Amino acid sequence: MSRVLPEMLSAALAFALFLGLSPSWLWFPSVWASNREHGFAIAALCGWLLWRERRQLQGWSPERLLWPLLGIASIAWWAAFTADIQVVHLLLTPVILWLWLGATAGQRALRATAPAALTFLLAIPVWEALVPLLQTMTVLFCRAVLSMTSIQFTIRDNSIMLPFGVLEVADSCSGLNFVMVGTTVGAAYAHLFVSERRWQWRIVASATALSILANWIRVLGLVVIAHRTRMQSSLMQDHEMYGWTIFLVALLTFFMVARRLEQRMEHPLTMAAPAPDTAGMGQPPLASIMPVTAIAVLGPALVAVLAVLPAAETPAVGVDVANGRSIGIAPGSQWTVSIDSAPTAFEPHFAGSSRVSRQFVDNGMTVQVDQFHYAQQKHGAEATSYENHIAPDSMIVQRRTVGPLDNSLRIVQQTAIREASDVRIVWSWYRIGGIETPSSTKAKLLQILAAIRRRRDADVVLVSARCKGAECDAATSALYSLVTGRELPAKNAGPASGL
């Protein structure tokens, strides 16, 4: 009984840590369901690996050197979760649990659970960073093989141009899905049938290499088919089944290769569970487990505490002469508000926000100000969402940073948008918890400071004017006048030289 109660308490602390990280754990099913179904298989495999090594976790040997790393990881998890940097907080979630296990059970536990921790990395949506590399590799393979044939082709970036049409090696053609599924199958085979780590790595590498090769052959085959059929084959529109058929052949090849590698091993895997290392066995040292668990839950505790604290007061919403300064504009006395002016066709997209628009008129020049307000900005997710845009990319002809505009050192993002035969010049910036930035990345990071300051509001401010050709210089001057309350200085003079 003297041993059971401490073990039950330590298990309860582990479960409490798991629940504290639940905001991230709840993300995983939705992330996996969107074209990453291999994640469910990875989760099941990791659960089995932990169960297989359960006897290696019976001893308790706290490793205090891991405590600072655990605290840093927990605070970093809070910052990433607050700023909605999804990849980072999802990555840190299993890392925190792994470090907690090492900090409480020692190096033996770290070594025993390392395969599960490394395997779980395959389920985290960080591998999209490989898409450009995989695309380039696929194009280079096609170039090398096609150069040895009589097929006439030209390659530009990721496009393969044939006499009868163009095939683009798009993101979906990079083969990332093949790589992730193939590597998952390789990891499962290695853990199930191979005992030696060096052979496990070789088997996983073989599965990954064959998956990449399968995608190369798939794309090359499509190029040949497109050439032979003059782009008339039905595979030009729908080649999903064609691709997975080639991948199935690659998997069968992998199993043959893996079997040959397995036969070369000196010590084949026996399915009996390994005997536990009894060094360090004994009662769980609660004096160490409780404080290390408190360190591990620092991040989740900050999320909970900041969520219940009252929010700070925020400025009123609205764009007019009286409170324009609250969102960073300073209209001078020469500007009048045109409330009854006809609505424009300018329709930026910022999901979840409330929009307030006003038009300011001076000497025939009209400047439109749009404020997109988020009263309860949720961890940087809304204002900086990738779905938001000032205009579709097809309409944007220029994008650059402009400033500093005046002594306030304000910097804005300038976007030129094609509207029919005219151009709309747009100056934009974010205000996150009252702090300005033209960068969406900095706006996301400012959510961390805003959470500490209890400011839950966020705004996206657009100041724009429509112009034609030579009139755009006057439009830029009008934007400067409305935003700063001053006339635009001569070019290359003073702080506005960035214009």
N, C-alpha and C positions, 0 to 999 in steps of 0.2 A: 504493500500500500504506500510505503514511503517513497517508492519510485514512480508509482502510477500517477499520483497527483501532480508532481512536477512535470511529468511528460504531457499530461493532459493540459496543463497550463501553457506549456511551450507550444503545443499544437494550437491552442486557442489564440496565442499571440501571432503565430504564423497565419492563421485564418483571418485575424484582424488586419494584418498587413495586406493580405490578398484583397480583402474588402475595401481597404483604404485606396487601393489602386484600381478599384472597379471602374472609375470613369474611363480609364484606358482599356481595361479588359472588355468593356461593353462595345468598344469600337471595333474590335477584331472581327466579329462575325459579319458586320456590314462591309468592312474592307475586303474580307475574303469573298463575300458573295458577289462582288463586282469584278468578275473576270480573274479572280485569284483563288479559285476553288481548292487548289492544292494546299492552302493554308489549313483547311479542316483536317486533311490527312496528316499534315505536319504536327498539328496539335495532338492528335491521337497517338502518333508515333512518340512524341516527347512524353506524353503521359505514361506510355508503356515503358519507356526508358527509365523514368523516375521510379516506377513501381519495381522494375527489375533490380535497381540499385538500392532499394529501400534498406537492405541490411547494412549497407555501407554508411547509413545515416544514423545508426543507433548510438554512436559515441558522441561525446560532447567535449570539444576542445576549442574554446573561444579564441578567435584570432583578432586581437585588438588593433593590429595594423590596418585592418579593413574598415574600421569604424569611420575614419575621416572620408574615405572614398564613398562609403555608404551615405554619409550626410551630404556630400557634394552631389551625388547622383539623385538623391531625393529632392534637394532644392532645385537642381536642374530640371527634374521632372515637373515640378510646380511651375517653373518659368516657361517651359515648353508647352505645358497644358494651358496656362493662362494666355500665352501668345498664339495658341492654336497652331503650333508647329507640330503637326500630327506625326510625322515620321520620327521625330526626336522623342516625344513622350511615349510612343508605342515601343520604340527601341529600348528606352530606359526602364520600362515596366518589368520585363524579365531580368534585366541586369540588376535591378534593386533586389528582387527576390533571390537571385543567385548570390549577390554580395551578402545579403542577410544570412543566408545559409552558411556561407563561409565564415562570417563573423561570429556565428554561434556554434557551429559544428566543426570548424577548422578546415585545414587544407585537404584532408581526406575527402570531405564532403564536396569541396570544390572540384577535385579531380573526378569524383564519381559522377557528378552531375554536369560536367563540362560538355560531354557529347549531346545531352539534351538541350543545354543552353545554346550551343553552336547550331544545332539542327533547327532550333526555333527561329533563328535569324532568317531562314528561308521563308518564313511566314510573315515577315515584316515588310511593308511596301516601300522598301528603299531601293529595290533592284531596278526600278524604272530609269535610274541614272545610267544604266548600261545600254539603253536603247540606241543612242547615237553611235556608240562603239560597235554594237552588233550590226547596225545598218551599214556602217563603213566596211566592216569585215565582209558582209554579204556582197556588197557592190564590188569590192576588190576581188573576191572569188569569181564572181561572174565575169569580170573583166579578164582575169587570167585564163579562164576556160574558153570564153568566146573568142579571144584573140587567136586561139588555135583552130578555129573553125572558119568557114566561109561566110558566116553571118555578118552582115554589115551593121554596125552599131556605133553609137556615140554615148558616152556617159557624162552627165553633168550633175554634179552633186549626188543626190540619191536617185536620179532618174536615168533609166536605160532607154535610149531613143533608137527605135528601129525604123526601117523605111515605111512601115505601115501604121506606126503609132508609138506611144510612149508608155512604158511601165515604170511606176514609181515604187521604190522600196520604202513604203510608208512606215510609220511607227509600228503598226500592227504586223508588218512584214519583217520586223527585225528578228523575230524568232524568240522573243523573251518568254512567251508562254511555253514554247518547246523546252527552253533551258530550265525554267522553273519546275515544270512537271518532270522532265528527265532527271534533274538533280534530286528531286524529291524521291523518285523511284530508286535512284542510286543510293541515297542515304538510307532508305528503308532496307534495301538489300544488304548494305554494309553492316547495319546494326543487327539484322536478323541472323546473318549467316557467317559473319567474319569477326574474329576476335582481335586480331592485331591491328593497331591503329594505322600503321603505315600502309597496310593493305586496304583498310577502309578508305583512306584518302585516295588511293589509286582507283578504287572502284567508283567512287563518287566522281573523280575527275574523268573517268572513262564515260560515265553516263552524261556528264555535261558536254564533253567533246563530241560525242555522237549526236546529241540533240542539236548542237550548233551546225554540225555537218548536214544533218537532215534538213534544216532550214535552208542552207546553201543550195542543196540539191533541189529542194522545192521551188525556190525562186528561179534557179537556172532552168528547171524544167518548164516553168511558165514562160520564160523568155523564148525557149525553143518552140514551144507550142504556139505562142503568139506569132513568131516568125513564119512557121509552117502554115498556119491557118489565116494569115493576114489579119490577125486580131479578131477573127470571127468565132473562135471557140467559146463555148459557154463558160469555160473556166476563167475567162477574163472578167466575168461578173461575179462568179461564185466559185471559189476554190478552197473553201474551208475543209470539206470532206477529203479533197485531194491532198491537202497538207497533212491532215491527221493520219491518212493512210500511209504516207511516207514516214511519218513519225512512228507509227506502229512497227514498221519494218526496222527502224532504228532501234526501237526497244527490244525487239527479238534479237537483233545483233548484240545489243548490250548484254542480255542475259547469257548469250554464248560466251562473250568476252569475260564477263564476271565469273562464270563457271570455270573457265580456264585459269583465271587468276586465283580463284579459291583453291583449285587443285594444287597450285604451286606453293601454297602456304605450308609452313612447317607444323603449325599447331592449329588445326581446324577448330571451329567453335563447338563447344559442348553446351547443350541447352540448360544444364544444371546451373542454378544460381551460384555466384561466387560466394565463398565463405567470407564473412565480415572480418574486417581488421579490428581486433578487439582493443587496440591501443587507444587509450583515452576514454574507454567505456566508463560509465558511471552516471550518477544523477545529473540531469540538466542543471547547470549553474544559473539559477534564476537571477542572481545578482548581476550577471552579465547579459542574460537574454532580455530582461526587461528594459534596461537602458539602450541596448542596441536596437531593439524594436521601436523605442521612442525616437531614436535617430532616423530610422527607416521611414517612419510615418510623418516626418516633418513636412514634406511636400503635401500629401493629402490633408494634413491638419491645417496647413495654410489655406488650402482651397476652401475647406469647411468654415474656418474662422472668418475669412474675408467675405464669404458668401452671406453670412448672417449679420455682419456689421452694417450699420446704416450708411447709405451712400451720401456723398457730399452733394451740396446744392450745385446745380448746373445752370448756365445762362438760359434765358428764354430762347425759343426757337423762332426764327423769322428773319427775313432779309428786308430791311428798310433803312431809311436814313438814320433813324433813332438808334437802332441797335446793330447796325452793320458792323461796327467795330468788334462785336462779340464773335464774329466769325472771320475777322481779319481784313475787312474792307473799310476804307475810310473815305466815303464820298464827300467831295467838296460841295460848297454852296452852289456851284454852277450846275450840278447834276439834279435833275428832277425825276421823281419816280413815276413811271408810266404804268399805272395799275391796269388800265383798260386796254392796253396794247394787245394786238392780235397774237395768239399763241404761235410759237415757232414749231418747226418740224424737228427741232433738235431734241432727241430723246435718249439721253444717257441711261444706262441700266445699272442700278445699285439695289440689289434685292434686299427686301426687308426694311428699307428706309422710308421715312416720310419726306416728301419733297416740297420745298417752298421756293418759288421763283418770282423774281422781280426784274423789270427792265428799267434801266436808267438812261436818260436822254440828255444830250448836250450838243448844241450846234449841229443837229441833224444826225449825230452819231449815237447809235443805240448799243448799249452794253447789257447783256443778260447775266444775271447772277442766280445760280442754282445752289441751294443748300440741301444736301441729302443727310438727314439726321437720324442717328440711332440713339434712342433714349436709354436702352439697356444693352449696349454693345457687349456681346458675349465672347470674351477672350479673343478678340481680333478676327473672328470668323466672318463677320458680315462685311465690314467696310473693305477688307482686303481680299475678299473671295475672288478666286480666279474667274468666276462667272461674270463678275462686274466689269463694265467697260464704259469709257466715255463714248466710244463709237466702235462699230465692228472694224477689225483690222483692214478689211478691204477698202474702207473709207479714209483711213489714216495715211497721209502723205508725208508727215514729218512728226518726230517726237524728240524733244531735247529738254535739258534743264536750263532755266533762265534765272539769273540773279547773281549776287544779292540785289534786291530792288532798291533798298533805301537803307537808312541807318539801323533799321530793325533787323537787317541781314536776312530778310525773308527770301527764300528761294522757291520757285514754282516750277511745275512741270508744264511745258508748252507743247500743245498738240495741235497740229494743223489737220483739219478734216475737210474732205471734199464734199460739198453739198451742191448737187446739180452743177451749175456753171460757176458757183462761188466757192469761197473757202471760209471756213469758220476757224478763227484762232481761239484756242481755249487755254486759259491758265488754270491749273488745278492744284490743290493741296489737301492733305488730310489734317484734321484737328482731333487728336486722340487725348481725351481728358484735358483739353485746353492747350495742348502743345502741338505745334505745327510741324509738318514735314511733307515734302513732295514725294517721298519714297514710300512705296507700299511695304517694303521690307522693314524700314524704320518704324512705320506706322504699326506693324505687327508687334515689334519689340516694345514700342511705347505702351502697349497694353499691360506689360509687366509693371511699369511705373504707375500707370493709371489704376491698376488694381490695388496697389499699396496706398495710393492717395484717395481711394474710394471714389474715383470718378468713373462712372459707368457710361458716360456719353461719348459719342464719336460723331464727327461730321466729315463729309467730303464736300468741298467747296469748288465750284466751277464758275469762272468768270470768262465770258466769251463775247466775241463780236464777229459779225459776218462782213466779208469784204471781197473786193475783186482786184486782182493784180496789184497795181501801184497803191490802191487804197489801203492795203494791209499794213503799211507803215503807220498810217493814221489810226488804224484799228489798234495796233500795238500801243501807240501813245495813249489812246483812250483807256485801254486796259490798265496801263500804268497809273494814269490819273485817278481812276476810280479806286484802285487798290491802295495806293499810297497817299492820295489826297494832294499830290504835287504834280507839276508838269514834268514830262520826260526830259532829262538832261540831254545835252548834245552827246552824240555817240563817242565812246571811248573817254568820257569825262566823268570822273567821280565814281560812286559806288554802283551805278547802274550800267557800268561798262559791259557786264555780262550779257546785255541785250544785243 
